[in-house]
Amino acid sequence: MPKKLRLGILGGGSESLIGILHRVAAQINDNYELVAAVFTPDFDSNMAFAQEIDMPLNRVYQDFDTLIEEEMQLPESERIEVCAVLTPNYLHFPMALKLLENGFHVICEKPMTTSLEEAKVLQEAHKKAGTVFALTHTYTGYPMVRQMREMIKSGALGKIHKVDAVYYQGWVNTVIHDQKKRASVWRLDPKKAGISSCMGDIGVHAFNMLEFTTGLKVKSILSDFNYLYNGNPMDIDGTVLIRMGDHVKGVIRASQVATGEENGLAIAIYGEKAAFKWEQENPNFLYLLSDTQPTQIYKPGHGYNSVLSLDGTKLPAGHPEGIFDSMANIYKGAARAIRGQIYNDGEFPTMLDGVRGMNFIEATVESHKGGNVWVDLE
Ligand SMILES: NC(=O)c1ccc[n+]([C@@H]2O[C@H](COP(=O)([O-])OP(=O)(O)OC[C@H]3O[C@@H](n4cnc5c(N)ncnc54)[C@H](O)[C@@H]3O)[C@@H](O)[C@H]2O)c1
């Protein structure tokens, strides 16, 4: 059994949304040991949290720069090997860049950066570093999403002609109508979130899911945003027409003010022979639709699933696995890559997904601001 990889974490403090998902996911397949962290910019809270989760306190640092400085002074056999970046968006770029420049592997939250320009700089740094970079588009880790990808690759749908991805949440409706509440949310502050809220936070997941499952690339887009208030600089709702080819078209619908919606990510891929439908809130059911046959339901853990899908299931069929397992699958793939072991294409989203995502986000803003015009992706 190989030794556990020494993991550092940036962000993900006690009050954070995503911290627990990464900490648990990192443990699920016994690949990582959390040895260093800066969970929050406040040192006392940082230490208190480290104490609460019972990790050694001697490598809980004041800030990110100190973490790099001190870790680099440790012998290589003790130093962190990989670091997860779970901070608000504007910190991903400087943190990931410095980590790569110092030879670390990186597991980074999405959106990868706050601009395409930064994404390209990171891409160059990654090429130079030659280390592993995994981007946590969490939903690609679900066994049934992986199954869709593999079946589409082997031609189960025939030629694809229509794609439809929706990602609806409602939580911004509870803060957007009150100036004070709105100002307290970093996702609605362009300095911390980047140029887009809705597309940057969730539209980009939908975009990534379409490219991940179909194997096709989005070539051009046209978007229409809703900001709800004139003084609000950030999109909180948007519809994006997409073209993935001359005869492959579709739509991404995303909203943070879809009242009452929770984490409503769903995708549908329609092909000449059949179609797939999948919903994040019921992730263990993948529907295969046909014009001539009854609908079939694929479920995880059965022998009929692909190698990539089965690799993401730990228990026999009928034991539901969810979002923690999905993230754990990404961590598992990244661990294989870090150890130089063989892994399947699709086990974790990469730097390229990050660059594509930033290209998409910027294009949607450009399209809307340019008067709802078609914009090509690079
Ligand atoms: N993959 C997914 O499905 C998914 C889901 C939710 C969030 N995210 C991404 O994760 C990131 C964090 O989101 P969140 O919802 O957890 O945010 P959050 O505001 O809940 O938590 C952010 C954490 O970062 C810490 N932090 C802030 N500045 C820091 C600094 N300088 N150094 C160290 N820690 C610092 C905060 O103290 C907090 O603990 C975002 O980029 C978001 O887009 C991804």
The ligand as a Tripos MOL2 file, in Angstrom:
@<TRIPOS>MOLECULE
LIG
   44    48     1     0     0
SMALL
NO_CHARGES

@<TRIPOS>ATOM
      1 N1        -16.9980   22.3060   -6.9610 N.am      1 LIG1
      2 C1        -18.1410   22.7750   -6.4850 C.2       1 LIG1
      3 O1        -19.2000   22.2290   -6.7580 O.2       1 LIG1
      4 C2        -18.1250   23.9820   -5.6040 C.ar      1 LIG1
      5 C3        -19.1570   24.2060   -4.6830 C.ar      1 LIG1
      6 C4        -19.0630   25.3110   -3.8260 C.ar      1 LIG1
      7 C5        -17.9890   26.1710   -3.9240 C.ar      1 LIG1
      8 N2        -17.0260   25.9550   -4.8650 N.ar      1 LIG1
      9 C6        -15.8720   26.8690   -4.9880 C.3       1 LIG1
     10 O2        -15.0850   26.7800   -3.8040 O.3       1 LIG1
     11 C7        -14.5230   28.0320   -3.4970 C.3       1 LIG1
     12 C8        -14.9120   28.3860   -2.0620 C.3       1 LIG1
     13 O3        -16.3140   28.4590   -1.9810 O.3       1 LIG1
     14 P1        -17.0800   28.3530   -0.6000 P.3       1 LIG1
     15 O4        -18.5140   28.3340   -0.9420 O.co2     1 LIG1
     16 O5        -16.5180   27.2940    0.2540 O.co2     1 LIG1
     17 O6        -16.7250   29.7780    0.0170 O.3       1 LIG1
     18 P2        -16.9010   30.2120    1.5260 P.3       1 LIG1
     19 O7        -16.9930   31.6810    1.5420 O.co2     1 LIG1
     20 O8        -17.9610   29.4030    2.1690 O.co2     1 LIG1
     21 O9        -15.4930   29.7640    2.1850 O.3       1 LIG1
     22 C9        -14.2720   30.3520    1.7990 C.3       1 LIG1
     23 C10       -13.2110   29.9750    2.8050 C.3       1 LIG1
     24 O10       -11.9730   30.5510    2.3960 O.3       1 LIG1
     25 C11       -11.3810   31.1800    3.5340 C.3       1 LIG1
     26 N3        -10.4700   32.2370    3.0970 N.ar      1 LIG1
     27 C12       -10.7720   33.4680    2.6150 C.ar      1 LIG1
     28 N4         -9.6350   34.1530    2.3700 N.ar      1 LIG1
     29 C13        -8.6090   33.3370    2.6900 C.ar      1 LIG1
     30 C14        -7.2080   33.4870    2.6770 C.ar      1 LIG1
     31 N5         -6.6190   34.6170    2.2720 N.pl3     1 LIG1
     32 N6         -6.4460   32.4380    3.0860 N.ar      1 LIG1
     33 C15        -7.0100   31.2970    3.5350 C.ar      1 LIG1
     34 N7         -8.3440   31.1130    3.5980 N.ar      1 LIG1
     35 C16        -9.1360   32.1170    3.1710 C.ar      1 LIG1
     36 C17       -12.5750   31.7050    4.3370 C.3       1 LIG1
     37 O11       -12.1970   31.9860    5.6630 O.3       1 LIG1
     38 C18       -13.5200   30.5100    4.2080 C.3       1 LIG1
     39 O12       -13.1910   29.5110    5.1510 O.3       1 LIG1
     40 C19       -15.0690   29.0110   -4.5330 C.3       1 LIG1
     41 O13       -14.1080   29.2270   -5.5140 O.3       1 LIG1
     42 C20       -16.2840   28.3090   -5.1090 C.3       1 LIG1
     43 O14       -16.5260   28.6490   -6.4640 O.3       1 LIG1
     44 C21       -17.0890   24.8760   -5.6710 C.ar      1 LIG1
@<TRIPOS>BOND
     1     1     2 1
     2     2     3 2
     3     2     4 1
     4     4     5 ar
     5     4    44 ar
     6     5     6 ar
     7     6     7 ar
     8     7     8 ar
     9     8     9 1
    10     8    44 ar
    11     9    10 1
    12     9    42 1
    13    10    11 1
    14    11    12 1
    15    11    40 1
    16    12    13 1
    17    13    14 1
    18    14    15 2
    19    14    16 1
    20    14    17 1
    21    17    18 1
    22    18    19 2
    23    18    20 1
    24    18    21 1
    25    21    22 1
    26    22    23 1
    27    23    24 1
    28    23    38 1
    29    24    25 1
    30    25    26 1
    31    25    36 1
    32    26    27 ar
    33    26    35 ar
    34    27    28 ar
    35    28    29 ar
    36    29    30 ar
    37    29    35 ar
    38    30    31 1
    39    30    32 ar
    40    32    33 ar
    41    33    34 ar
    42    34    35 ar
    43    36    37 1
    44    36    38 1
    45    38    39 1
    46    40    41 1
    47    40    42 1
    48    42    43 1
@<TRIPOS>SUBSTRUCTURE
     1 LIG1         1 GROUP 0 **** ****
